[in-house]
Amino acid sequence: MVKVPSISMNNGLSMPGFGLGTYESFGEAGRATKHAIDVGYRHFDTARLYENEEEVGKAIQEKIKEGVVKREEIFIVTKLWNTDHEPEKVEKACRKSCEKLGLGYIDLYLMHWPVAFTERTPYEYWPLNDDGQYDNADVDFLDTWKSMEKLVDLGLVKSIGISNFNSQQIKRLLANCRIKPVNNQIECSPQINQKKLIKFCQDREIIVTAYCPLGRPIPADKKPGFLYDAKLGDIAKKYNKTIPQIVFRFLLDIGAVPIPKSVTPSRIEENISVFDFKLTSDEIKYIDTFNTGERVLEFTEARNDKNFPFGIEF
Ligand SMILES: NC(=O)c1ccc[n+]([C@@H]2O[C@H](COP(=O)([O-])OP(=O)(O)OC[C@H]3O[C@@H](n4cnc5c(N)ncnc54)[C@H](OP(=O)(O)O)[C@@H]3O)[C@@H](O)[C@H]2O)c1
């Protein structure tokens, strides 16, 4: 069983420095969560969007009942979806997530994106207009945040954070909040290593979580390239590790918390087994050469929105 180090957050609480992603786990998230708990994972990342909060929550509840973990050892992260940004909708959305998870409180509740969508009937997660752009709603994320702060007061969530926010948006939020975000969850892998945004967040005591840490591999296309790189293969051999393990170690070494998704038991185990070695600065420099800035999630259908986060350098 792997022991994952905890990281202190700016509110005095702490989060486990490695987690399990659960996006697109297609009915396998529960089994994956249980296996992950058995091998040492304590941090689980879900969202309203993933439609698996019930499954992940049930798996955790069962492990608590079995006596394998205590509730307070688990760190559950879920997210407010873009159609729920109106201040009066936030508490209801959060209560729904709490109910689905069945774990009492939520450890960390994130605003999934800084962009708000209009809610349609019938419901659509990704409402598109005829021009191919999202049907955005005119809600200021500062107003959404105020409602998220109330969730902490109500005891529904222990901590609040953001996701996919750029440095300017973070600055604006920090200048106008009562409770600081503890975390910014962003895409981060060797191909978009986010060193500038990580430094910006670290300077403001915001922990960065790395989503798509493997660049969401497409094995048939041998993508992303870093997973198939011969020199990275040699570095992996040197430590008796795999390339994905080298990638997670790299992300930890540059100050991010990786949350790789896997439903494969051997990979769930492989991915977390990265706390018994460290890369040299030359090896980190080599992995830096893959930093093209290419994103898996470009979010281009929101590029006309005033809160589109990817229009500036970081
Ligand atoms: N905040 C946001 O906007 C946002 C956006 C995207 C993702 N996320 C979160 O971040 C998590 C991770 O991102 P992601 O799922 O998009 O991408 P990812 O973790 O980079 O890639 C997941 C894929 O990698 C495979 N994989 C996992 N470990 C592997 C290994 N050791 N060797 C080879 N392949 C491996 C998985 O396959 P198997 O499952 O078949 O093993 C799965 O197909 C998500 O699940 C979600 O929780 C958040």
The ligand as an SDF file (V2000), in Angstrom:
LIG
                    3D

 48 52  0  0  0  0  0  0  0  0999 V2000
  -11.3370   20.1970  -14.3760 N   0  0  0  0  0  0  0  0  0  0  0  0
  -11.4780   19.8360  -15.6310 C   0  0  0  0  0  0  0  0  0  0  0  0
  -11.9420   20.6080  -16.5010 O   0  0  0  0  0  0  0  0  0  0  0  0
  -11.0380   18.4590  -16.0380 C   0  0  0  0  0  0  0  0  0  0  0  0
  -10.8760   18.1620  -17.3970 C   0  0  0  0  0  0  0  0  0  0  0  0
  -10.4420   16.8920  -17.7360 C   0  0  0  0  0  0  0  0  0  0  0  0
  -10.1710   15.9520  -16.7580 C   0  0  0  0  0  0  0  0  0  0  0  0
  -10.3690   16.2440  -15.4410 N   0  0  0  0  0  0  0  0  0  0  0  0
  -10.0910   15.2530  -14.3570 C   0  0  0  0  0  0  0  0  0  0  0  0
   -8.7620   14.7520  -14.5370 O   0  0  0  0  0  0  0  0  0  0  0  0
   -8.7900   13.3370  -14.6570 C   0  0  0  0  0  0  0  0  0  0  0  0
   -7.6530   12.8440  -15.5450 C   0  0  0  0  0  0  0  0  0  0  0  0
   -7.7520   13.3510  -16.8710 O   0  0  0  0  0  0  0  0  0  0  0  0
   -8.2550   12.4770  -18.1140 P   0  0  0  0  0  0  0  0  0  0  0  0
   -9.0300   11.3190  -17.6230 O   0  0  0  0  0  0  0  0  0  0  0  0
   -8.9150   13.3730  -19.0480 O   0  0  0  0  0  0  0  0  0  0  0  0
   -6.8880   12.0190  -18.8140 O   0  0  0  0  0  0  0  0  0  0  0  0
   -5.6140   11.1560  -18.3920 P   0  0  0  0  0  0  0  0  0  0  0  0
   -5.6520   10.8110  -16.9470 O   0  0  0  0  0  0  0  0  0  0  0  0
   -4.4290   11.8770  -18.9220 O   0  0  0  0  0  0  0  0  0  0  0  0
   -5.7920    9.8570  -19.2690 O   0  0  0  0  0  0  0  0  0  0  0  0
   -6.7000    8.8400  -18.9400 C   0  0  0  0  0  0  0  0  0  0  0  0
   -6.4570    7.6810  -19.9000 C   0  0  0  0  0  0  0  0  0  0  0  0
   -5.1300    7.1550  -19.6880 O   0  0  0  0  0  0  0  0  0  0  0  0
   -5.1770    5.7550  -19.5500 C   0  0  0  0  0  0  0  0  0  0  0  0
   -4.1270    5.4080  -18.5750 N   0  0  0  0  0  0  0  0  0  0  0  0
   -4.1390    5.6280  -17.2380 C   0  0  0  0  0  0  0  0  0  0  0  0
   -3.0090    5.1870  -16.6790 N   0  0  0  0  0  0  0  0  0  0  0  0
   -2.2610    4.6560  -17.6730 C   0  0  0  0  0  0  0  0  0  0  0  0
   -0.9930    4.0290  -17.7170 C   0  0  0  0  0  0  0  0  0  0  0  0
   -0.2760    3.8530  -16.6090 N   0  0  0  0  0  0  0  0  0  0  0  0
   -0.5270    3.6100  -18.9240 N   0  0  0  0  0  0  0  0  0  0  0  0
   -1.2420    3.8130  -20.0350 C   0  0  0  0  0  0  0  0  0  0  0  0
   -2.4560    4.3930  -20.0660 N   0  0  0  0  0  0  0  0  0  0  0  0
   -2.9720    4.8130  -18.8900 C   0  0  0  0  0  0  0  0  0  0  0  0
   -6.5710    5.4430  -19.0650 C   0  0  0  0  0  0  0  0  0  0  0  0
   -6.9510    4.1610  -19.4960 O   0  0  0  0  0  0  0  0  0  0  0  0
   -7.7480    3.0780  -18.5810 P   0  0  0  0  0  0  0  0  0  0  0  0
   -8.7590    3.8160  -17.7550 O   0  0  0  0  0  0  0  0  0  0  0  0
   -8.3700    2.1990  -19.6270 O   0  0  0  0  0  0  0  0  0  0  0  0
   -6.7140    2.3660  -17.7530 O   0  0  0  0  0  0  0  0  0  0  0  0
   -7.3990    6.5230  -19.7400 C   0  0  0  0  0  0  0  0  0  0  0  0
   -7.7550    6.1200  -21.0290 O   0  0  0  0  0  0  0  0  0  0  0  0
  -10.1950   13.0700  -15.2200 C   0  0  0  0  0  0  0  0  0  0  0  0
  -10.5710   11.7240  -15.1300 O   0  0  0  0  0  0  0  0  0  0  0  0
  -11.0130   14.0330  -14.4060 C   0  0  0  0  0  0  0  0  0  0  0  0
  -11.2320   13.5040  -13.1050 O   0  0  0  0  0  0  0  0  0  0  0  0
  -10.7850   17.5020  -15.0730 C   0  0  0  0  0  0  0  0  0  0  0  0
  1  2  1  0
  2  3  2  0
  2  4  1  0
  4  5  1  0
  4 48  2  0
  5  6  2  0
  6  7  1  0
  7  8  2  0
  8  9  1  0
  8 48  1  0
  9 10  1  0
  9 46  1  0
 10 11  1  0
 11 12  1  0
 11 44  1  0
 12 13  1  0
 13 14  1  0
 14 15  2  0
 14 16  1  0
 14 17  1  0
 17 18  1  0
 18 19  2  0
 18 20  1  0
 18 21  1  0
 21 22  1  0
 22 23  1  0
 23 24  1  0
 23 42  1  0
 24 25  1  0
 25 26  1  0
 25 36  1  0
 26 27  1  0
 26 35  1  0
 27 28  2  0
 28 29  1  0
 29 30  1  0
 29 35  2  0
 30 31  1  0
 30 32  2  0
 32 33  1  0
 33 34  2  0
 34 35  1  0
 36 37  1  0
 36 42  1  0
 37 38  1  0
 38 39  2  0
 38 40  1  0
 38 41  1  0
 42 43  1  0
 44 45  1  0
 44 46  1  0
 46 47  1  0
M  CHG  2   8   1  16  -1
M  END
$$$$
